[in-house]
Amino acid sequence: MNATTADPRLDGRPVKRIVYSAEQIATRVRELGAEITARYPDGELLVLGLLKGSFIFLGDLVRQIARPLQVDFIVAASYGDSTTSSGHVRLVYDPETKLEGKHILLVEDIVDSGRTLNRLMDLLSLRQPKSLEICALLHKHVAEYLRYPVRLVGFDAPNEFLVGYGLDHAENFRHLPYIASLQ
């Protein structure tokens, strides 16, 4: 699809291009599930989704992990209606699940500036997990502030504003089954 192709889910708004198709995403999510299964052969695993953007990815991902696990969520706000992070991270929902002694896999939709991830990783590490790692669907590799490695990455993403498959612009476009570059 390109900007001239009509997709009724876009409500007439154009996109530059489809960056990752639904089929490409499904294949990569299956591969990540296998990687996570092998990476955590034992111990308690908590897959912690960073809402709202990760919810579709997390739902598909946990169904591909072939081992027992728990799921919880954390909500942080840093974008608002803008297309760039404000740099101010506000924790909106803190997980109630006990984190101490568990393998924690923080699932993120996209790694951009790194500010939100730094704040969350700092907070989560204080709760003494057995391990703490990041899994991101997309990584732009522009995170000049990120102090933590992203161990599991779905795709290396272009430095464009992306929507779909959970990613939004002002709460729109999350429902798209593909990832597109917003025009």
GUKOLVO-945158 format. One record per residue (C-alpha): residue in one letter; x, y, z. Coordinates in steps of 0.25 Angstrom, whole numbers, plus 5000, padded with zeros to 4 digits. Layout:
BEGIN
AXYZ
...
This chain:
BEGIN
M500050005000
N500550144997
A499950285000
T498950264988
T498350134992
A497150145001
D497050075014
P495750105021
R496450085035
L497250205032
D495950295030
G496450365018
R497850395024
P499050365015
V500250285019
K501650295013
R501750145012
I501550015019
V502849985026
Y502549845032
S501349765027
A500449675036
E501149555030
Q502549605033
I502149645047
A501549505050
T502749435045
R503649515054
V502749505066
R502849355065
E504349365064
L504449455076
G503549355084
A504549245081
E505749325085
I505049365098
T504649215101
A506149175099
R506649295107
Y505849265119
P505849115121
D505449125136
G505049215147
E503849305148
L503649395136
L502849525136
V502549585123
L502349735126
G501649805115
L501849955114
L500450015111
K499850055102
G500750035090
S501149895093
F499849825096
I499649765082
F501049725081
L501049665095
G499749585093
D500349525080
L501749505087
V501249425099
R500549325091
Q501849295084
I502649265097
A502649125100
R502749125115
P502049165127
L501949315129
Q501249435136
V500749565129
D500549695135
F500649835130
I501249975133
V500750105128
A501650225126
A501350355118
S502350435111
Y501750475097
G500350535099
D499850575085
S501250605080
T502150525070
T503350535079
S503550505094
S503450615103
G504550565112
H503650565124
V503250425128
R502050405137
L501650275143
V500250255141
Y500050105145
D501050025154
P500949875153
E500449815166
T501149675163
K502349645172
L503649665163
E504649615173
G505449485169
K504649475155
H505249495141
I504549615136
L504449645121
L503949785119
V503249785105
E503249915098
D502649955084
I503750045080
V505150095085
D505250245081
S505950345090
G506150245102
R505650335113
T504450255116
L505250125116
N506350185125
R505250235136
L504550095136
M505850015136
D506350095148
L505050075155
L504849925152
S506349895156
L506049945170
R505049835172
Q506149725171
P505749645160
K506649525156
S506849585142
L506349705135
E506349715120
I505649795109
C504949735097
A504549835087
L503749815074
L504449935067
H505749995070
K506150125063
H507550125068
V507450275071
A507350265086
E508450355090
Y507950355104
L507750205106
R508650145117
Y508149995116
P508349895104
V507149845096
R507449705096
L506249655087
V505849735075
G504749705065
F505149805054
D506249915052
A505250025049
P505450145040
N505550285047
E504150325043
F502850335051
L502150195050
V500750155053
G499950025054
Y500049895061
G499949965074
L500750095071
D499850225070
H499850365067
A498950435077
E498250305080
N497950275065
F498450165056
R498750065067
H497749965061
L498449945048
P499049805045
Y500249865039
I501249975042
A501250095033
S502050225032
L501150335035
Q501150445025
